[in-house]
Amino acid sequence: MERPPVQNKRDAWGRHVRIYRVISPLLGGLLKSKFNFTCEKPDMGKLSGPVIVIANHSCAWDPIFMAAAMKKRHMYFVASEHILRWKVLGPVLNYLVEPIPRKKASSGTGTVMMCLRHLRAGHSVCLFAEGEQTWNGITQPIVSATGKLVSKSGATLITYRIEGAYLSLPRWAGKIRKGRVHARLAGIYPPEALRDMKPAEINELINRDIYFNTWEWQDSLPGGPAGFRIKGGRPGLAERLEKSVFTCPACGNIGTLSSAGNEIRCSCGACITYTETGTFDPPSPFRCIPDWEAFDREEICRITDAAKAEDMSKVLFEDEAAVLTKIGDGHTGEDLGSGRLALETAGGKLLLKVAGHFFDLEDISIMAPVLSNILLFSEGKDYFQIYSNDANLRKYLYVWEYIRDNGLLSS
């Protein structure tokens, strides 16, 4: 005889709580060893009812940092839906912790409703309201629906500011660097303190509490900037940096950068060293990644404007290998092929071409990256994923964002 759905949910929740209670106390030693991690913990004796924990999103380990900081309070974590599509680890994670899936490059309504169901059932929730990890070490504004979620939940709001994590594992990197990471308790707001606040005011409060600028923090440290080193002092600090930046400051070419050890080079011969403090040597033309990122965006705007003005067919940039997948319901995916990825102009249109398929950028309603090797987008009712472990996908995203910000997307 099958168990009633409500009983199944209660059994799953009990299992998740037990697993959390076993694992979370063990995290402190692991995080101290890998990241030199410390944290501030709220007084759990003064917290009643469910809580909604919101922190800035600095690196892939942020959920584990927060589990260590809130080890005495079981929480469900909002996570990118793509992890549930992993063939082996996805089902395991779903059984052990059942993350609340956030389908990026989509409206996110289902995620909000699932969070509310958990909170109204008395469960606590942790989310990273920027919607994605920072690329440049500076916290971005949170998703606008966050304030409404907090307001409707009736839960206590706890805000955290995670400091130093970006330099320990930049989004583009593959190796952990040990330095100093601290989860700072920014605020605790009981339901009665939030009751008379408008959603926009709650958003403002959260943005203020979780904002962190890595470079201002480094400049403010009394003993000077903190160093972040790969275990054993081995080189490799710059490896995969070309997944984040893509325009050579010397020759202006896009897609000609490569990294090795602590250096990023261009085929033209230009060479820049990435240091243990996250800055560049020499410090000109760029002191740190946000400066290079701004240069990349300027070049994309210039190239896009020129391409649309020329009204001729040409390839703006391309990469050799990518995989296109159509995402279906129930965390399923249908591979549509693999092959060349490119952005081209044709008849005044900007076309994203991948694995023999093409998409007019103006018909793409939402686009969002995951980690450094996945780009998700929605076209009409369809939802797609581009995967490439070699290409810098940000240049394609930048063009789409430029079109969006200039009001050129189809309604």
C-alpha positions as CSV (number, residue, x, y, z in Angstrom):
1,M,0.0,0.0,0.0
2,E,1.4,3.4,-1.0
3,R,2.0,6.0,1.7
4,P,0.0,9.2,1.5
5,P,1.9,12.1,-0.2
6,V,1.8,14.2,3.1
7,Q,3.4,11.3,5.0
8,N,6.1,10.9,2.3
9,K,6.9,14.6,2.7
10,R,7.1,14.3,6.5
11,D,9.4,11.3,6.2
12,A,11.7,13.2,3.7
13,W,11.9,16.2,5.9
14,G,12.8,14.1,8.9
15,R,15.5,12.4,6.8
16,H,16.9,15.8,5.7
17,V,17.0,17.1,9.3
18,R,18.9,14.0,10.5
19,I,21.4,14.2,7.7
20,Y,21.9,18.0,8.3
21,R,22.5,17.4,12.0
22,V,25.2,14.8,11.3
23,I,27.0,16.7,8.5
24,S,26.9,20.4,9.5
25,P,28.9,20.1,12.7
26,L,31.7,18.4,10.7
27,L,32.1,21.2,8.3
28,G,34.0,23.6,10.6
29,G,37.2,21.6,10.5
30,L,37.1,21.0,6.7
31,L,36.4,24.7,5.9
32,K,39.1,25.9,8.3
33,S,41.6,23.6,6.6
34,K,40.7,24.5,3.0
35,F,39.8,28.2,3.4
36,N,40.9,29.4,6.8
37,F,37.1,29.9,7.4
38,T,35.6,31.6,10.4
39,C,32.0,32.6,11.1
40,E,29.6,34.4,13.4
41,K,26.6,32.4,14.6
42,P,23.2,33.8,15.7
43,D,21.9,33.0,19.2
44,M,19.5,30.1,18.3
45,G,17.8,30.4,21.7
46,K,16.4,33.7,20.6
47,L,15.1,32.5,17.3
48,S,11.6,30.9,17.1
49,G,9.8,29.7,14.0
50,P,11.3,29.4,10.5
51,V,14.1,31.7,9.2
52,I,15.0,32.8,5.7
53,V,18.8,33.3,5.4
54,I,20.1,35.5,2.6
55,A,23.8,36.0,1.8
56,N,26.0,37.3,-1.0
57,H,27.1,34.8,-3.5
58,S,30.9,34.8,-3.8
59,C,31.8,31.2,-4.7
60,A,30.5,27.7,-5.2
61,W,31.1,26.8,-1.6
62,D,28.8,29.5,-0.2
63,P,26.0,27.0,0.8
64,I,28.6,25.0,2.8
65,F,29.8,28.2,4.5
66,M,26.2,29.0,5.5
67,A,25.5,25.4,6.7
68,A,28.5,25.7,9.0
69,A,27.4,29.2,10.2
70,M,23.8,27.9,10.8
71,K,24.7,24.4,11.9
72,K,22.1,24.3,14.6
73,R,19.2,25.2,12.2
74,H,18.3,22.8,9.3
75,M,17.8,24.8,6.1
76,Y,16.7,24.0,2.6
77,F,19.0,25.7,0.0
78,V,17.9,27.2,-3.3
79,A,20.3,25.9,-6.0
80,S,20.6,26.0,-9.7
81,E,18.3,23.5,-11.4
82,H,21.1,22.1,-13.5
83,I,22.7,20.2,-10.6
84,L,19.6,18.0,-10.5
85,R,20.3,17.0,-14.1
86,W,23.6,15.5,-13.1
87,K,23.3,11.8,-13.9
88,V,24.7,10.4,-10.6
89,L,25.2,13.3,-8.1
90,G,21.8,14.9,-9.0
91,P,19.6,12.1,-7.6
92,V,22.0,11.7,-4.6
93,L,21.8,15.4,-3.7
94,N,18.0,15.3,-4.1
95,Y,17.7,12.4,-1.7
96,L,20.1,13.8,0.9
97,V,19.1,17.5,1.0
98,E,16.5,18.1,-1.7
99,P,17.6,21.5,-2.9
100,I,15.0,24.0,-4.0
101,P,15.7,24.2,-7.8
102,R,16.1,27.7,-9.4
103,K,15.6,27.4,-13.2
104,K,17.9,30.2,-14.4
105,A,17.0,32.1,-17.6
106,S,13.3,31.7,-16.6
107,S,10.8,33.6,-14.5
108,G,11.6,31.9,-11.2
109,T,8.0,31.8,-10.0
110,G,8.1,28.1,-9.2
111,T,11.1,28.7,-7.0
112,V,9.4,31.4,-5.0
113,M,6.3,29.3,-4.5
114,M,8.4,26.3,-3.3
115,C,10.3,28.6,-0.8
116,L,7.0,29.8,0.6
117,R,5.6,26.3,1.0
118,H,8.7,25.3,3.0
119,L,8.6,28.4,5.1
120,R,4.8,28.1,5.8
121,A,5.4,24.5,6.8
122,G,7.9,25.7,9.4
123,H,11.1,24.8,7.5
124,S,14.0,27.3,7.1
125,V,15.4,28.4,3.8
126,C,18.7,29.7,2.6
127,L,19.2,31.5,-0.7
128,F,21.6,33.7,-2.5
129,A,19.4,36.5,-3.8
130,E,21.8,37.9,-6.5
131,G,20.8,34.9,-8.5
132,E,24.4,33.9,-9.5
133,Q,27.9,33.9,-8.2
134,T,29.9,37.2,-8.6
135,W,32.3,37.2,-11.6
136,N,34.3,40.2,-10.3
137,G,34.2,40.1,-6.5
138,I,31.5,42.8,-6.1
139,T,28.0,42.0,-4.9
140,Q,25.3,42.6,-7.5
141,P,21.7,43.9,-6.7
142,I,19.4,41.1,-5.6
143,V,16.5,39.8,-7.6
144,S,13.6,42.2,-7.2
145,A,11.1,39.5,-6.1
146,T,13.2,38.8,-3.0
147,G,11.5,41.5,-0.9
148,K,8.0,40.1,-1.7
149,L,9.1,36.6,-0.8
150,V,10.4,37.7,2.6
151,S,7.3,39.8,3.2
152,K,4.9,37.0,2.4
153,S,6.8,34.3,4.3
154,G,6.3,35.7,7.8
155,A,9.7,34.3,8.7
156,T,12.6,35.8,10.5
157,L,15.1,37.3,8.0
158,I,18.8,36.7,8.7
159,T,21.4,38.3,6.5
160,Y,25.1,37.3,6.1
161,R,28.0,38.9,4.4
162,I,30.6,36.4,3.2
163,E,34.0,38.1,3.0
164,G,37.0,36.8,1.1
165,A,35.4,33.8,-0.6
166,Y,35.7,35.2,-4.1
167,L,39.5,35.2,-3.9
168,S,39.5,31.7,-2.4
169,L,37.7,30.3,-5.4
170,P,36.9,32.7,-8.2
171,R,34.0,31.7,-10.4
172,W,36.4,31.1,-13.3
173,A,39.0,29.1,-11.4
174,G,39.4,25.4,-10.8
175,K,41.7,25.4,-7.8
176,I,41.0,26.5,-4.2
177,R,43.3,29.2,-2.7
178,K,43.7,29.4,1.1
179,G,43.5,32.9,2.5
180,R,40.9,34.2,4.9
181,V,37.1,33.7,4.6
182,H,34.6,35.0,7.1
183,A,30.9,34.8,7.3
184,R,29.8,37.9,9.1
185,L,26.3,38.1,10.6
186,A,24.9,41.3,9.2
187,G,21.3,41.4,10.6
188,I,18.5,39.6,12.3
189,Y,15.0,40.9,11.5
190,P,12.0,39.2,13.3
191,P,8.6,39.2,11.4
192,E,7.3,42.1,13.5
193,A,10.2,44.3,12.3
194,L,9.4,43.5,8.7
195,R,5.6,43.7,8.9
196,D,5.2,47.3,8.0
197,M,8.0,47.4,5.4
198,K,7.3,47.4,1.7
199,P,9.0,44.8,-0.5
200,A,11.2,47.5,-2.1
201,E,12.3,48.6,1.4
202,I,13.2,45.0,2.3
203,N,15.2,44.7,-0.9
204,E,17.1,47.9,0.0
205,L,17.8,46.5,3.5
206,I,19.1,43.2,2.1
207,N,21.2,44.9,-0.6
208,R,22.8,47.0,2.1
209,D,23.5,44.1,4.5
210,I,25.0,41.7,2.0
211,Y,27.0,44.1,-0.2
212,F,30.7,43.3,-0.3
213,N,33.4,44.7,-2.5
214,T,36.5,42.5,-2.5
215,W,38.8,45.2,-3.7
216,E,37.7,47.8,-1.1
217,W,38.0,45.1,1.6
218,Q,41.6,44.3,0.5
219,D,42.5,48.0,0.6
220,S,41.0,48.4,4.1
221,L,42.8,45.5,5.8
222,P,45.1,46.9,8.6
223,G,48.0,44.6,7.7
224,G,47.7,45.1,4.0
225,P,45.9,43.0,1.4
226,A,45.4,39.3,2.2
227,G,47.2,36.7,0.2
228,F,45.4,33.7,-1.3
229,R,47.7,30.8,-2.1
230,I,47.2,27.4,-3.7
231,K,48.3,24.6,-1.4
232,G,52.0,24.2,-1.3
233,G,52.5,27.5,-2.9
234,R,52.2,25.9,-6.3
235,P,51.5,28.1,-9.4
236,G,48.2,28.2,-11.1
237,L,46.5,31.3,-9.8
238,A,45.7,32.6,-13.3
239,E,44.6,29.3,-14.8
240,R,41.2,29.5,-16.6
241,L,41.1,33.3,-16.2
242,E,40.3,33.5,-19.9
243,K,36.9,32.1,-19.0
244,S,36.2,35.4,-17.3
245,V,38.0,38.0,-19.5
246,F,38.4,37.8,-23.2
247,T,39.8,41.0,-24.9
248,C,43.6,41.5,-25.2
249,P,44.4,45.0,-23.9
250,A,47.5,45.1,-26.2
251,C,46.1,44.0,-29.6
252,G,42.4,44.3,-29.0
253,N,41.6,40.8,-30.3
254,I,38.9,38.7,-28.7
255,G,39.4,35.0,-27.9
256,T,43.2,35.0,-28.2
257,L,43.9,34.8,-24.5
258,S,45.2,31.7,-22.7
259,S,46.5,31.0,-19.2
260,A,49.2,28.9,-17.5
261,G,50.5,29.1,-14.0
262,N,50.1,32.6,-12.6
263,E,50.1,34.3,-16.1
264,I,47.5,35.1,-18.7
265,R,48.9,35.7,-22.2
266,C,47.7,36.7,-25.7
267,S,49.0,35.2,-28.9
268,C,50.3,38.7,-29.7
269,G,52.9,38.2,-26.9
270,A,51.3,40.3,-24.2
271,C,51.6,38.8,-20.7
272,I,50.0,39.8,-17.4
273,T,50.6,38.1,-14.0
274,Y,47.7,37.4,-11.6
275,T,49.0,37.9,-8.0
276,E,48.1,36.3,-4.6
277,T,46.1,39.4,-3.7
278,G,43.9,39.1,-6.8
279,T,45.5,42.1,-8.5
280,F,47.5,42.3,-11.8
281,D,51.2,42.9,-12.3
282,P,51.8,45.2,-14.0
283,P,48.8,47.2,-12.5
284,S,48.2,49.0,-15.8
285,P,46.0,49.0,-17.8
286,F,44.1,46.9,-15.3
287,R,44.5,46.8,-11.5
288,C,42.0,44.0,-11.0
289,I,39.3,42.0,-12.8
290,P,36.5,44.6,-12.6
291,D,38.7,46.9,-14.6
292,W,39.3,44.3,-17.3
293,E,35.6,43.4,-17.3
294,A,34.6,47.0,-18.0
295,F,37.1,47.0,-20.9
296,D,35.5,43.8,-22.3
297,R,32.0,45.3,-22.1
298,E,33.1,48.5,-23.9
299,E,34.6,46.4,-26.7
300,I,31.4,44.4,-27.0
301,C,29.3,47.5,-27.3
302,R,31.6,48.9,-30.0
303,I,31.6,45.7,-32.0
304,T,27.9,45.3,-31.7
305,D,27.2,48.8,-32.9
306,A,29.6,48.5,-35.8
307,A,28.1,45.1,-36.9
308,K,24.5,46.5,-36.9
309,A,25.6,49.6,-38.7
310,E,27.4,47.7,-41.5
311,D,24.3,45.6,-42.4
312,M,26.4,42.8,-43.8
313,S,27.0,39.2,-43.0
314,K,30.1,38.5,-40.9
315,V,31.3,36.4,-37.9
316,L,31.9,38.5,-34.8
317,F,33.5,35.8,-32.8
318,E,33.4,32.0,-32.6
319,D,34.5,28.9,-30.6
320,E,35.2,25.5,-31.9
321,A,33.2,23.2,-29.5
322,A,29.9,23.5,-27.7
323,V,27.0,21.2,-26.8
324,L,23.3,22.4,-27.2
325,T,20.6,20.8,-25.0
326,K,16.9,21.4,-24.9
327,I,15.8,21.3,-21.3
328,G,12.4,19.7,-20.5
329,D,10.2,19.2,-17.5
330,G,11.4,17.0,-14.6
331,H,15.0,18.0,-14.9
332,T,15.4,16.2,-18.3
333,G,17.5,17.2,-21.2
334,E,17.5,16.4,-25.0
335,D,20.9,16.8,-26.7
336,L,20.5,18.6,-30.0
337,G,24.0,18.3,-31.1
338,S,27.6,19.5,-30.7
339,G,29.8,21.6,-32.8
340,R,30.8,25.2,-33.6
341,L,29.5,28.1,-31.5
342,A,29.4,31.6,-33.0
343,L,27.8,35.0,-33.1
344,E,27.1,36.2,-36.6
345,T,25.3,39.0,-38.4
346,A,23.0,38.4,-41.2
347,G,20.4,40.8,-42.7
348,G,20.7,43.2,-39.8
349,K,20.2,40.4,-37.3
350,L,22.5,39.1,-34.7
351,L,22.4,35.3,-34.7
352,L,23.6,32.9,-32.1
353,K,24.7,29.7,-33.9
354,V,25.4,26.5,-32.1
355,A,25.7,22.9,-33.3
356,G,23.9,23.7,-36.5
357,H,21.0,25.5,-34.8
358,F,20.6,29.3,-34.8
359,F,18.7,31.8,-32.6
360,D,18.0,35.4,-33.2
361,L,19.3,37.2,-30.1
362,E,16.3,39.6,-30.2
363,D,14.0,36.5,-29.7
364,I,15.8,35.3,-26.6
365,S,13.8,36.7,-23.6
366,I,16.2,35.6,-20.8
367,M,19.8,34.5,-20.7
368,A,21.9,33.5,-17.7
369,P,25.3,31.8,-17.1
370,V,25.9,28.9,-14.6
371,L,29.4,28.4,-13.2
372,S,31.8,29.3,-16.1
373,N,30.9,26.7,-18.7
374,I,27.1,26.8,-19.1
375,L,24.8,29.4,-20.7
376,L,21.1,29.0,-20.3
377,F,18.5,30.9,-22.3
378,S,14.7,31.0,-23.1
379,E,13.2,31.4,-26.5
380,G,9.5,31.6,-26.4
381,K,8.3,28.6,-24.3
382,D,11.5,26.6,-25.0
383,Y,14.5,26.4,-22.6
384,F,18.0,25.7,-23.8
385,Q,21.5,25.1,-22.5
386,I,24.9,25.7,-24.1
387,Y,27.8,23.8,-22.6
388,S,31.4,24.4,-23.4
389,N,34.4,23.7,-21.2
390,D,36.7,25.7,-23.5
391,A,34.8,28.8,-24.7
392,N,34.4,32.1,-22.9
393,L,30.6,32.3,-22.9
394,R,30.5,35.7,-21.4
395,K,31.1,37.5,-24.7
396,Y,27.8,36.0,-26.0
397,L,26.0,37.0,-22.9
398,Y,27.4,40.6,-23.1
399,V,26.0,41.1,-26.6
400,W,22.6,39.9,-25.5
401,E,22.6,42.1,-22.4
402,Y,23.6,45.1,-24.6
403,I,20.6,44.4,-26.9
404,R,18.3,44.0,-23.9
405,D,19.5,47.2,-22.3
406,N,18.8,49.1,-25.5
407,G,15.3,47.8,-25.8
408,L,15.8,45.7,-28.9
409,L,14.4,42.4,-27.6
410,S,11.2,41.2,-29.1
411,S,8.1,41.6,-26.9
